[in-house]
Amino acid sequence: MANPASVLPSRQIRFFSSFAEQEAEDLIFYRERSVADKMQDVAELAIAYARSRGTDIDAQGPKRFTQRIQRARS
């Protein structure tokens, strides 16, 4: 069997006794990743979000849009 440290976290099944323990493991995992890996993850999430909304991510000019959310003034 493979060493647990060499197996990708997405391929592991882990059971935690509390949410705080899981959150601590997540923070350790992301702290150890390089900046390039983190940026790649963000780019993949942005592309997946755009595709789920039906946005043409390769479009240029007015075909591509930016969704804006306006906060209520208080």
Residue pairs with C-beta under 8 A, 6 or more apart in sequence:
4 12
9 29
14 22
14 25
16 22
16 25
30 38
47 57
50 57
51 57
53 67
55 64
55 65
56 63
56 64
57 64
